[in-house]
């Protein structure tokens, strides 16, 4: 894989994929695994349940001098029944909004039979003050766990195509926007694995397709 300079909060896993520095994830950790993590000095940074899948997720914060690879080796040895992994980061910013094209004239014809759809979007946040969508039925929730502000450009462009007042495809449908992307120190729009999982779980709870 092609490697490049990482931000201060990023590392490469052994396969060359980018992950969060100083944090690892556990799926459905047992009490034995949690006790081992505590004994090693790993703090529980966050714990949540993905109700749709029946999975409990724990994000551990590691001591500053602890490598994620060493932490994962220790945790996996302590309880092989639990899934432990890096928290990978996914880059969704190669082309910004220039890759978003409006459908042709045929696709833009009114679709009154689909007006009441519940539509879920996993994207950046949207700017609800944008004139084209300021009256649209849009509910959004931010799942960015890094503390960084979510990006807005791509999500707003997609929402305008779908829900735009004048020429949107489905302007009367109801939209649920799960914001998972923030801007990395390199300028990319990235999302963390656990944040993506929580976004999917929320959209399933909203009964969106």
Secondary structure, DSSP 8 states (H G I E B T S, - for coil): -------TTEEE-TTS-EEEEEEEEEES--HHHHHHHHHTT-EEEEEEEETTTTEEEEEEE--TT--HHHHHHHHHHH-TTSEEEEEEEEE--SSTTTT-----TTTTS--GGGTT-EEEEEES---TTSTTTTTSEEEEEE---SSS-B--HHHHHHHHHHH-TTT-TTTTSEEEEEE--EE-TTS-EEEEHHHHHHHHHHHHHTT--
